[in-house]
Amino acid sequence: MLKRKRIIPIAVTLLILTILFLPVINAEDTINQEKILTIWMPGITQDNYFTQIEVSEEQKQVFIDKIFGTLNVINTTISPDSSGGSKITYEEWQQIKGNVCAFIDSIKLNIDDFPSLDTDKLTTDIIQGFFRPLAGIFRPKPVLSAGIGNSWIPFYDYETFLGFMFRPMITKYQFGFTHIGGLAQCRFTIGKYFIINTCFSGIFINLGDICIEKIMGPTMYIGTIFLSRI
């Protein structure tokens, strides 16, 4: 595992250089398709807030830039030359949190009825969960996942159950980062991969309708899950 972490910064740099060309390619491939931004908050707002809005190419690029800003900070914090080495320290998580909140704030500017939700507190609570010994043991696991990809949620218009969304949430990252669990059970993945979450509660953001359309764009989960597979 340690050797794998040491090569991650190099892999991240190569992947980011590759991904930088995706927005242009994607815009050409989908020029006649709607650019839909999906926001869903199962389990954390009274009405399980859900909305989809059409965004311009300029707005889409802002969201992409914010996600890349977050991924670049993550790349820096897992570098062996960083203060905590390959391990992300609490202080480094604060840098990541700042970029996550900036991304969510950029979304808020485009949605008039965005819920009155303290996203800074939500993000802080999730990050603090990463440092709790028993976080995720016999209870939901904290998760922060962000990247460029596309998502699918089967039957997403069904109601939530007991404060979380029971159905699986499937994301294919062209490039992404995921951190799940607390100190006793903690794992993170970075690169190109699939992730399947079940029983999610939190904020989910995805560029594109959450169906099987292959529109790559910014994607983020921040909240808790019961089960996941990467």
C-alpha positions as MATLAB code, in Angstrom:
seq = 'MLKRKRIIPIAVTLLILTILFLPVINAEDTINQEKILTIWMPGITQDNYFTQIEVSEEQKQVFIDKIFGTLNVINTTISPDSSGGSKITYEEWQQIKGNVCAFIDSIKLNIDDFPSLDTDKLTTDIIQGFFRPLAGIFRPKPVLSAGIGNSWIPFYDYETFLGFMFRPMITKYQFGFTHIGGLAQCRFTIGKYFIINTCFSGIFINLGDICIEKIMGPTMYIGTIFLSRI';
ca = [
       0.000    0.000    0.000;
       2.820    2.416    0.875;
       4.607    1.827   -2.417;
       1.337    2.421   -4.240;
       0.878    5.761   -2.499;
       4.383    6.867   -3.431;
       3.674    6.572   -7.152;
       0.251    8.259   -6.903;
       1.493   11.880   -7.317;
       3.217   10.958  -10.605;
       0.104    9.162  -11.844;
      -2.080   12.074  -10.783;
       0.040   14.562  -12.730;
      -0.159   12.452  -15.900;
      -3.897   11.948  -15.538;
      -4.568   15.643  -14.939;
      -2.623   16.539  -18.091;
      -4.786   14.064  -20.013;
      -8.069   15.223  -18.476;
      -7.382   18.874  -19.266;
      -8.400   18.118  -22.855;
     -11.727   16.494  -21.923;
     -13.904   19.649  -21.677;
     -13.104   20.579  -25.299;
     -13.683   17.038  -26.578;
     -16.876   16.703  -24.571;
     -18.269   20.032  -25.755;
     -17.825   18.966  -29.378;
     -19.402   15.565  -28.788;
     -22.455   16.946  -26.978;
     -23.007   20.299  -28.701;
     -26.651   19.442  -29.478;
     -27.415   18.031  -26.033;
     -28.636   19.865  -22.964;
     -26.063   20.678  -20.316;
     -27.892   19.667  -17.159;
     -26.571   20.194  -13.638;
     -28.111   17.855  -11.053;
     -28.122   18.708   -7.343;
     -29.544   16.219   -4.834;
     -29.493   16.301   -1.032;
     -31.087   13.088    0.238;
     -31.421   12.844    4.002;
     -30.095   16.300    4.932;
     -32.939   18.609    3.896;
     -36.571   18.316    4.916;
     -37.790   17.635    1.389;
     -34.686   15.766    0.158;
     -33.942   18.730   -2.110;
     -33.562   17.849   -5.777;
     -33.149   20.146   -8.777;
     -31.795   20.121  -12.307;
     -30.844   23.286  -14.170;
     -29.472   23.958  -17.618;
     -26.062   25.632  -17.547;
     -24.115   27.554  -20.139;
     -20.741   26.532  -21.487;
     -19.164   29.313  -19.394;
     -20.847   28.086  -16.191;
     -19.829   24.530  -16.978;
     -16.202   25.629  -17.361;
     -16.318   27.399  -13.975;
     -17.465   24.153  -12.331;
     -14.733   22.200  -14.113;
     -12.096   24.707  -12.991;
     -13.301   24.470   -9.368;
     -13.109   20.671   -9.449;
      -9.614   20.773  -10.934;
      -8.623   23.226   -8.205;
      -9.776   20.679   -5.616;
      -7.979   17.804   -7.349;
      -4.771   19.825   -7.596;
      -4.868   20.534   -3.848;
      -5.425   16.819   -3.179;
      -2.518   15.960   -5.453;
      -0.293   18.318   -3.456;
      -1.384   16.974   -0.060;
      -0.659   13.329   -0.936;
       2.793   14.115   -2.292;
       5.639   12.495   -0.282;
       7.160   15.989   -0.052;
       4.080   17.445    1.700;
       3.969   18.022    5.463;
       2.220   14.715    6.157;
       3.856   12.735    3.380;
       1.412   10.503    1.496;
      -1.025   10.738    4.406;
      -3.469   13.658    4.338;
      -3.163   15.605    7.596;
      -6.026   17.456    9.290;
      -4.477   20.775    8.267;
      -4.247   19.620    4.644;
      -7.881   18.569    4.785;
      -8.722   22.182    5.636;
      -7.161   23.227    2.333;
      -9.235   20.605    0.535;
     -12.346   21.754    2.409;
     -11.782   25.319    1.225;
     -11.812   24.179   -2.393;
     -14.844   21.924   -1.874;
     -16.807   24.805   -0.351;
     -15.719   27.108   -3.193;
     -17.090   24.571   -5.671;
     -20.443   24.345   -3.837;
     -20.591   28.159   -3.538;
     -20.127   28.469   -7.309;
     -23.170   26.189   -7.711;
     -25.227   28.233   -5.216;
     -24.804   31.367   -7.353;
     -26.762   29.708  -10.155;
     -29.678   28.276   -8.118;
     -32.239   30.673   -6.640;
     -33.893   28.138   -4.322;
     -30.702   26.502   -3.029;
     -31.486   25.322    0.545;
     -30.328   27.347    3.530;
     -27.679   24.807    4.439;
     -24.379   25.366    6.240;
     -22.176   23.556    3.732;
     -19.021   24.595    5.609;
     -20.291   22.794    8.739;
     -21.336   19.726    6.742;
     -17.918   19.506    5.115;
     -16.178   20.033    8.468;
     -18.236   17.269   10.105;
     -17.373   14.816    7.325;
     -13.652   15.619    7.500;
     -13.652   15.284   11.284;
     -15.221   11.857   10.772;
     -12.105   10.767    8.873;
     -10.147   11.210   12.129;
     -12.571    9.418   14.475;
     -11.454    5.887   15.465;
     -14.914    4.310   15.190;
     -16.363    6.321   12.306;
     -18.080    3.958    9.897;
     -18.153    0.957   12.274;
     -21.782   -0.177   12.715;
     -22.861    3.192   11.334;
     -22.651    5.186    8.078;
     -19.151    5.948    6.793;
     -18.088    9.523    6.008;
     -17.273    9.995    2.326;
     -15.816   12.751    0.173;
     -15.555   11.997   -3.519;
     -14.858   14.408   -6.372;
     -13.708   14.301   -9.950;
     -14.627   14.320  -13.622;
     -17.077   11.590  -14.590;
     -20.675   10.619  -15.261;
     -23.229    9.074  -12.892;
     -26.279    6.851  -12.940;
     -28.876    6.455  -10.182;
     -31.567    3.878  -11.020;
     -35.106    5.060  -10.154;
     -33.769    8.232   -8.556;
     -37.240    9.777   -8.337;
     -38.276    7.367   -5.572;
     -38.492    8.600   -1.979;
     -35.631    8.271    0.476;
     -35.889    5.815    3.343;
     -35.079    6.667    6.978;
     -32.967    9.679    6.042;
     -30.867    8.177    3.272;
     -31.176    7.124   -0.351;
     -31.383    3.335   -0.458;
     -30.717    2.842   -4.171;
     -27.177    2.479   -5.549;
     -25.378    5.493   -6.981;
     -22.919    4.570   -9.719;
     -20.201    6.901  -10.974;
     -17.562    6.279  -13.619;
     -14.661    8.634  -12.979;
     -12.368    9.512  -15.828;
     -10.310   11.018  -13.050;
     -11.421   11.241   -9.438;
     -10.580   11.013   -5.756;
     -12.553    9.194   -3.045;
     -11.927    9.006    0.707;
     -14.159    6.749    2.820;
     -14.266    5.906    6.545;
     -12.511    6.820    9.785;
      -9.194    5.893   11.366;
     -10.041    2.232   12.041;
     -11.424    1.592    8.551;
     -10.105    4.129    6.080;
      -9.356    3.911    2.371;
      -8.814    6.316   -0.453;
      -8.646    5.859   -4.189;
      -7.451    8.212   -6.888;
      -7.372    7.843  -10.654;
      -9.760    6.260  -13.168;
     -12.333    3.930  -11.624;
     -15.970    3.012  -10.959;
     -17.570    3.641   -7.581;
     -20.908    2.262   -6.350;
     -22.450    3.747   -3.185;
     -25.557    2.613   -1.350;
     -27.586    4.348    1.364;
     -26.094    7.781    0.666;
     -27.021   10.858    2.701;
     -25.507   14.252    1.909;
     -24.867   16.499   -1.094;
     -24.559   15.001   -4.569;
     -23.589   17.195   -7.538;
     -23.321   15.964  -11.109;
     -23.056   17.671  -14.494;
     -25.516   15.776  -16.660;
     -28.772   13.972  -16.001;
     -28.237   11.002  -13.665;
     -28.930    8.369  -16.260;
     -26.864    6.404  -18.741;
     -25.786    9.355  -20.884;
     -22.050    9.618  -21.320;
     -21.535   13.296  -20.590;
     -18.349   13.783  -18.605;
     -18.362   16.618  -16.112;
     -17.741   17.658  -12.497;
     -19.093   15.179   -9.946;
     -19.041   15.331   -6.143;
     -20.372   13.345   -3.185;
     -20.008   14.625    0.350;
     -21.875   12.939    3.196;
     -22.198    9.399    4.531;
     -22.751    5.951    3.027;
     -23.366    2.478    4.416;
     -21.779    0.418    1.660;
     -19.461    1.129   -1.254;
     -17.517   -0.719   -3.895;
     -14.633    0.664   -5.946;
];
